[in-house]
Amino acid sequence: MPANTSSTGAPDIHPADAAGLARAAALLREGRLVAVPTETVYGLAARADRAEAVAAIYRAKGRPDFNPLIVHVPDRAAAERLALFDSRATALADAFWPGPLTLVLPLRADADIAPAVTAGLATIALRCPAHPAMRGVLAEARLPLAAPSANRSGAISPTTAAHVASSLGSRVDLILDAGATERGIESTIVALRPDGWAVLRPGPVTSAQIAAVLGGAPLVEGGKGIEAPGQLASHYAPGKPVRLNAVAADSDEVLIGFGALAGDVSLSKTGDLAEAAARLYAALHQAAADPRPRIAVAPIPHEGIGAALNDRLARAAA
């Protein structure tokens, strides 16, 4: 029987308990793929120091090889073995780690990281996750883990083990199931420049929170190319046209509502942006499965986490 399927041929899903964490760590040390829950979305993890393990991520996701991967580490000390930290990076790590913030920093010359992880760039994207399952796997495996979202490249990100199974199936050797993720959207990605800082991908940690630590406003940048995950113009796609800022749905549209606009499925009936973020991908999965050929999405306020929601929706609609 192949190691990545059950006796029925279905994806191998195991609770994220002590036995599951130990099994996941053993597979990862062998260079295999494991889907692991984080506080943001489920990640497709592989050891970041082996080219063949990283290549398996790209094969499973069908991911463009110019798109770098986030490396997950247990703490700042582990991150400092891979990247060069200045006082700003230290301040951000101390303020937001463990948590949903990814730092793009200069790669150390002696970092034991497969070149495919950074897509040939001189920087590395690092995150210290807060979810106990991912932290447990990191502790058991004793390896830095490259872990993009556990779905086919460009498709809707997974917030449950069932989403992973539906998207990747037997391409992944094990799926750890810890229920639905808490945050529901991917981490904020921040790059530190000589002349300031830039948000490469908005997420649960807002620009205002970062500014409170670093001071100043984020740099307005353009034309630097792909430096971090989630920067492709078309991403998080549900496989059918998406219309944004819709105040009503046409007869052939599934309506994803928000606040007073209920829709066929609501991101948050009370207009809570954090709840909307947690439900976003589940709502897109539900709309994608509906027989109606198009999706309409209610207006989302562009403030706080709403900026991250609108970023994901714009890429889903591209």
C-alpha positions as CSV (number, residue, x, y, z in Angstrom):
1,M,0.0,0.0,0.0
2,P,1.4,3.5,-0.8
3,A,2.5,5.4,2.3
4,N,0.3,8.4,1.3
5,T,-3.1,6.6,1.1
6,S,-5.3,4.6,3.4
7,S,-6.4,1.1,2.6
8,T,-9.4,2.6,0.8
9,G,-7.2,4.8,-1.4
10,A,-8.4,8.0,0.4
11,P,-5.9,10.6,1.7
12,D,-4.3,9.6,5.0
13,I,-5.9,11.9,7.7
14,H,-4.8,11.6,11.3
15,P,-5.8,13.7,14.4
16,A,-3.1,16.2,15.5
17,D,-2.5,14.3,18.7
18,A,0.8,13.1,20.1
19,A,0.9,10.0,17.9
20,G,0.0,12.1,14.8
21,L,2.7,14.7,15.6
22,A,5.3,11.9,16.0
23,R,4.3,10.3,12.8
24,A,4.3,13.6,10.9
25,A,7.8,14.4,12.2
26,A,9.1,11.0,11.2
27,L,7.8,11.4,7.6
28,L,9.2,14.9,7.4
29,R,12.7,13.7,8.4
30,E,12.4,11.2,5.6
31,G,11.8,14.0,3.1
32,R,8.0,13.4,2.8
33,L,5.1,15.8,2.6
34,V,2.8,16.5,5.5
35,A,-0.2,18.9,5.7
36,V,-0.2,20.6,9.1
37,P,-2.6,23.1,10.6
38,T,-1.4,26.6,11.5
39,E,-3.3,29.5,13.0
40,T,-3.7,30.9,9.5
41,V,-4.3,28.1,7.0
42,Y,-3.2,24.5,6.6
43,G,0.4,24.3,5.3
44,L,2.1,21.7,3.1
45,A,5.3,21.1,5.0
46,A,8.6,19.6,3.9
47,R,12.1,19.8,5.3
48,A,13.6,23.0,4.0
49,D,17.2,21.8,3.8
50,R,16.7,19.1,1.1
51,A,16.2,20.0,-2.5
52,E,14.2,16.8,-3.3
53,A,11.8,17.4,-0.4
54,V,11.2,21.0,-1.6
55,A,10.8,19.8,-5.1
56,A,8.0,17.5,-3.9
57,I,6.1,20.6,-2.6
58,Y,6.3,22.2,-6.1
59,R,5.1,19.0,-7.8
60,A,2.2,18.5,-5.4
61,K,1.1,22.1,-5.7
62,G,1.9,22.6,-9.3
63,R,3.5,25.8,-8.0
64,P,5.6,28.1,-10.3
65,D,9.3,27.7,-9.3
66,F,9.8,31.5,-9.2
67,N,7.5,31.7,-6.2
68,P,9.5,31.4,-2.9
69,L,8.3,29.5,0.1
70,I,7.9,30.5,3.8
71,V,10.2,28.7,6.2
72,H,8.6,27.9,9.6
73,V,10.9,27.8,12.7
74,P,10.2,27.2,16.4
75,D,11.7,30.5,17.7
76,R,13.8,33.5,16.9
77,A,17.0,31.7,17.7
78,A,16.3,29.2,14.9
79,A,15.4,32.0,12.6
80,E,18.7,33.8,13.3
81,R,20.6,30.7,12.1
82,L,19.0,31.3,8.7
83,A,18.7,35.0,8.3
84,L,20.5,38.2,9.2
85,F,18.5,40.1,11.9
86,D,18.8,43.8,12.6
87,S,17.2,45.7,15.5
88,R,13.9,46.1,13.5
89,A,13.6,42.4,12.7
90,T,14.3,41.6,16.4
91,A,11.7,44.0,17.5
92,L,9.0,42.6,15.2
93,A,9.8,39.0,16.1
94,D,9.6,39.8,19.8
95,A,6.3,41.6,19.3
96,F,4.5,39.2,17.0
97,W,6.1,35.8,17.2
98,P,4.8,33.2,17.7
99,G,2.1,34.5,15.4
100,P,0.9,35.3,11.8
101,L,3.8,37.6,10.8
102,T,6.4,36.5,8.1
103,L,9.6,38.5,7.9
104,V,11.6,38.7,4.6
105,L,15.2,39.1,5.6
106,P,18.7,38.7,4.1
107,L,19.7,35.0,3.8
108,R,22.7,34.0,5.8
109,A,25.5,32.8,3.5
110,D,25.9,29.6,5.7
111,A,22.2,28.9,6.0
112,D,21.4,25.2,5.3
113,I,18.4,25.9,3.1
114,A,17.7,24.3,-0.3
115,P,18.0,27.0,-3.1
116,A,14.5,26.3,-4.3
117,V,13.1,27.6,-1.0
118,T,14.2,31.1,-1.8
119,A,13.6,30.8,-5.6
120,G,17.2,32.0,-6.1
121,L,16.7,35.3,-4.1
122,A,19.1,36.7,-1.6
123,T,16.3,36.8,1.0
124,I,14.4,34.3,3.0
125,A,10.8,34.4,4.3
126,L,10.6,33.3,7.9
127,R,7.7,32.7,10.3
128,C,7.4,31.3,13.9
129,P,3.8,29.9,14.0
130,A,1.6,29.9,17.0
131,H,-0.6,26.8,16.4
132,P,0.2,24.0,18.8
133,A,0.1,21.3,16.1
134,M,2.7,23.1,13.9
135,R,4.8,23.9,17.0
136,G,4.6,20.3,18.0
137,V,5.8,19.1,14.6
138,L,8.6,21.6,14.6
139,A,9.8,20.4,18.0
140,E,9.5,16.7,17.0
141,A,11.2,17.1,13.6
142,R,13.9,19.5,14.8
143,L,14.1,20.9,11.3
144,P,13.1,24.2,9.6
145,L,10.0,23.4,7.5
146,A,9.1,25.0,4.2
147,A,5.3,25.2,4.3
148,P,3.2,27.0,1.7
149,S,-0.6,26.6,1.9
150,A,-1.7,23.0,1.4
151,N,-3.6,23.4,-1.9
152,R,-3.0,23.4,-5.6
153,S,-1.2,26.5,-6.7
154,G,-3.5,29.5,-7.3
155,A,-6.5,27.7,-5.8
156,I,-8.5,28.5,-2.7
157,S,-6.4,28.1,0.5
158,P,-7.4,25.4,2.9
159,T,-8.8,26.1,6.4
160,T,-9.8,22.5,7.2
161,A,-8.3,19.0,6.6
162,A,-11.1,18.3,4.2
163,H,-10.1,21.2,2.0
164,V,-6.6,19.8,1.9
165,A,-7.8,16.3,1.0
166,S,-10.1,17.7,-1.7
167,S,-7.3,19.8,-3.3
168,L,-4.2,17.6,-2.9
169,G,-5.6,14.1,-2.3
170,S,-2.8,11.4,-2.4
171,R,-0.2,14.0,-3.3
172,V,0.4,14.5,0.4
173,D,1.7,11.7,2.6
174,L,-0.2,12.7,5.7
175,I,-2.8,15.3,6.7
176,L,-2.9,16.3,10.4
177,D,-6.5,17.3,11.4
178,A,-7.0,19.9,14.1
179,G,-10.3,21.3,12.9
180,A,-10.8,24.7,11.3
181,T,-8.0,27.2,11.5
182,E,-8.5,30.3,13.7
183,R,-7.3,33.2,11.6
184,G,-8.4,31.9,8.2
185,I,-6.1,34.0,6.0
186,E,-2.4,33.8,5.4
187,S,0.2,35.6,7.5
188,T,1.2,39.2,6.9
189,I,4.5,39.4,5.0
190,V,6.9,42.3,5.8
191,A,10.2,43.1,4.0
192,L,12.7,45.2,5.8
193,R,14.5,47.6,3.4
194,P,17.5,49.9,4.1
195,D,15.2,52.9,3.8
196,G,12.1,51.5,5.6
197,W,9.7,48.6,5.6
198,A,7.1,47.3,3.1
199,V,4.1,45.0,3.4
200,L,4.4,42.4,0.6
201,R,1.2,40.6,1.6
202,P,-1.4,42.0,4.0
203,G,-2.7,39.7,6.7
204,P,-3.9,39.4,10.3
205,V,-1.1,41.7,11.6
206,T,-2.0,45.1,10.3
207,S,0.2,47.9,9.0
208,A,-0.8,50.0,12.0
209,Q,0.4,47.3,14.4
210,I,3.7,47.1,12.5
211,A,4.0,50.9,12.5
212,A,3.5,50.9,16.2
213,V,6.7,48.8,16.6
214,L,8.8,50.2,13.8
215,G,7.5,53.8,13.4
216,G,6.8,55.5,10.1
217,A,4.5,54.4,7.3
218,P,5.2,51.5,5.0
219,L,7.1,52.1,1.7
220,V,5.1,52.2,-1.4
221,E,6.8,49.9,-3.8
222,G,6.4,48.5,-7.3
223,G,8.2,46.5,-9.9
224,K,10.3,44.4,-7.6
225,G,9.0,41.1,-8.9
226,I,7.9,38.1,-6.8
227,E,9.7,38.2,-3.4
228,A,7.2,36.2,-1.3
229,P,4.2,33.9,-1.5
230,G,0.8,35.3,-2.4
231,Q,2.1,38.1,-4.8
232,L,0.9,36.5,-8.0
233,A,-1.8,38.7,-9.6
234,S,-4.1,35.7,-9.9
235,H,-4.3,33.6,-6.7
236,Y,-6.8,32.0,-4.4
237,A,-9.0,31.2,-7.5
238,P,-12.3,29.3,-7.0
239,G,-12.4,28.2,-10.7
240,K,-15.3,30.5,-11.7
241,P,-15.7,34.3,-12.3
242,V,-15.8,36.4,-9.1
243,R,-17.5,39.8,-9.0
244,L,-16.6,42.1,-6.1
245,N,-18.5,44.8,-4.2
246,A,-21.8,43.3,-5.2
247,V,-24.9,44.7,-3.5
248,A,-27.1,42.0,-5.0
249,A,-26.6,38.8,-7.0
250,D,-27.7,37.9,-10.5
251,S,-29.7,34.7,-11.0
252,D,-26.5,32.8,-12.0
253,E,-24.4,34.0,-9.1
254,V,-23.7,32.6,-5.6
255,L,-23.7,35.6,-3.3
256,I,-21.1,35.7,-0.4
257,G,-22.6,38.2,2.0
258,F,-21.2,40.4,4.8
259,G,-23.0,42.3,7.5
260,A,-26.5,43.3,6.6
261,L,-26.2,41.7,3.1
262,A,-26.8,38.1,4.1
263,G,-26.2,36.3,0.8
264,D,-26.3,32.5,0.2
265,V,-23.4,32.2,2.7
266,S,-22.2,35.0,5.0
267,L,-18.6,35.9,6.0
268,S,-20.0,37.6,9.1
269,K,-23.6,38.5,9.7
270,T,-22.5,41.0,12.4
271,G,-19.9,42.7,10.1
272,D,-17.0,41.3,12.2
273,L,-13.8,41.5,10.0
274,A,-11.9,38.9,12.1
275,E,-14.8,36.4,11.7
276,A,-15.0,37.2,8.0
277,A,-11.3,36.5,7.6
278,A,-11.7,33.1,9.4
279,R,-14.6,32.2,7.1
280,L,-13.3,33.6,3.8
281,Y,-11.8,30.5,2.3
282,A,-14.5,28.2,3.6
283,A,-17.1,30.5,1.9
284,L,-15.1,30.4,-1.4
285,H,-14.9,26.6,-1.2
286,Q,-18.7,26.5,-0.7
287,A,-19.4,28.9,-3.5
288,A,-17.0,27.0,-5.8
289,A,-19.0,23.8,-5.2
290,D,-22.4,25.5,-6.0
291,P,-23.8,24.7,-9.4
292,R,-24.2,28.4,-10.3
293,P,-21.4,29.4,-12.6
294,R,-20.4,32.8,-11.0
295,I,-19.7,34.2,-7.6
296,A,-20.6,37.7,-6.3
297,V,-19.1,39.1,-3.1
298,A,-20.6,41.8,-0.9
299,P,-18.5,44.9,-0.2
300,I,-15.9,44.5,2.6
301,P,-14.6,47.6,4.5
302,H,-11.0,48.3,3.6
303,E,-9.7,48.9,7.1
304,G,-7.6,46.7,9.4
305,I,-7.9,43.1,8.5
306,G,-10.4,44.2,5.7
307,A,-7.3,45.2,3.7
308,A,-6.1,41.6,3.7
309,L,-9.6,40.3,2.9
310,N,-9.9,42.6,-0.1
311,D,-6.4,41.7,-1.3
312,R,-7.3,38.0,-1.3
313,L,-10.6,38.7,-3.0
314,A,-9.0,40.9,-5.7
315,R,-6.6,38.0,-6.5
316,A,-9.4,35.5,-6.6
317,A,-11.3,37.7,-9.0
318,A,-8.2,38.3,-11.3
